[in-house]
């Protein structure tokens, strides 16, 4: 097809196509967990944590304000993983690693 005769596409469609071509769509989808963290874990946990990053193999790194909260969240990990993975995103979080936020 002649490039001059191609129909315009929305920016969203162009970006989706670009990410798919570059093999980045999976990582972008995976990273949505960081933005969704406060909604998923609630105000109480969100107030003392900050999601930092997620690895390609599904390990979510989270900064935590105190050692006590790190311990509590470690005990809550199965429930947190269940809530995180209940979202529509197909790329699952398989582990949460906590670090003290200094």
C-alpha positions as CSV (number, residue, x, y, z in Angstrom):
1,X,0.0,0.0,0.0
2,X,1.3,3.5,-0.8
3,X,2.2,5.4,2.4
4,X,0.6,8.6,1.1
5,X,-2.8,6.8,0.9
6,X,-2.8,5.3,4.4
7,X,-5.6,6.3,6.6
8,X,-4.8,8.2,9.8
9,X,-4.8,6.2,13.0
10,X,-5.4,7.4,16.6
11,X,-2.4,8.1,18.7
12,X,-3.5,5.2,21.0
13,X,-3.5,2.8,18.1
14,X,-0.1,4.0,16.8
15,X,1.4,3.7,20.3
16,X,0.0,0.3,20.8
17,X,1.4,-0.8,17.4
18,X,4.8,0.7,18.2
19,X,5.0,-1.0,21.6
20,X,4.0,-4.4,20.1
21,X,6.6,-4.1,17.3
22,X,9.3,-3.3,19.8
23,X,8.3,-6.1,22.1
24,X,7.5,-3.6,24.9
25,X,3.7,-4.1,25.3
26,X,4.2,-6.9,27.9
27,X,6.4,-4.6,30.1
28,X,4.1,-1.7,29.8
29,X,1.1,-3.8,30.8
30,X,3.2,-5.3,33.7
31,X,4.1,-1.8,34.9
32,X,0.4,-0.8,35.3
33,X,0.5,-2.6,38.7
34,X,2.7,0.3,40.0
35,X,0.0,2.9,39.1
36,X,-2.8,0.7,40.4
37,X,-1.0,-0.1,43.7
38,X,-2.9,2.4,45.9
39,X,-6.3,1.3,44.6
40,X,-5.4,-2.4,45.0
41,X,-3.9,-2.3,48.5
42,X,-6.0,0.5,50.0
43,X,-5.2,3.8,51.8
44,X,-3.7,2.3,54.9
45,X,-1.0,0.3,53.2
46,X,-0.5,2.8,50.4
47,X,0.3,5.5,53.1
48,X,3.4,3.5,54.2
49,X,4.5,2.0,50.9
50,X,5.7,3.0,47.5
51,X,5.9,0.6,44.6
52,X,9.3,1.1,42.8
53,X,9.6,-1.3,39.9
54,X,8.7,-4.7,38.5
55,X,11.0,-7.1,36.9
56,X,10.2,-9.0,33.6
57,X,9.8,-12.2,35.6
58,X,7.2,-10.7,37.9
59,X,9.0,-9.5,41.0
60,X,7.5,-6.3,42.4
61,X,9.8,-4.1,44.5
62,X,8.1,-2.0,47.1
63,X,9.7,0.6,49.5
64,X,8.2,0.5,53.0
65,X,8.5,3.1,55.8
66,X,9.2,0.9,58.8
67,X,10.5,-2.5,59.7
68,X,7.2,-3.3,61.4
69,X,5.3,-2.7,58.2
70,X,7.8,-4.8,56.3
71,X,7.1,-7.7,58.6
72,X,3.3,-7.2,58.4
73,X,3.3,-7.0,54.6
74,X,5.5,-10.1,54.4
75,X,2.8,-12.0,56.3
76,X,0.1,-10.5,54.1
77,X,1.9,-11.3,50.8
78,X,-0.4,-14.2,49.7
79,X,-3.4,-11.9,50.0
80,X,-1.6,-9.0,48.3
81,X,-0.5,-11.2,45.4
82,X,-4.1,-12.5,45.0
83,X,-5.4,-8.9,44.9
84,X,-2.7,-7.7,42.5
85,X,-3.2,-10.7,40.1
86,X,-7.0,-10.3,40.2
87,X,-6.7,-7.4,37.8
88,X,-7.2,-7.7,34.1
89,X,-3.5,-7.6,33.3
90,X,-2.3,-10.9,32.0
91,X,1.3,-10.5,33.3
92,X,1.2,-11.7,36.9
93,X,3.1,-10.5,39.9
94,X,4.7,-13.7,41.4
95,X,6.7,-12.2,44.3
96,X,6.9,-9.0,46.3
97,X,10.3,-7.8,47.6
98,X,10.3,-5.1,50.3
99,X,13.0,-2.7,51.2
100,X,13.2,-0.1,53.9
101,X,12.5,3.4,52.5
102,X,15.3,5.6,53.9
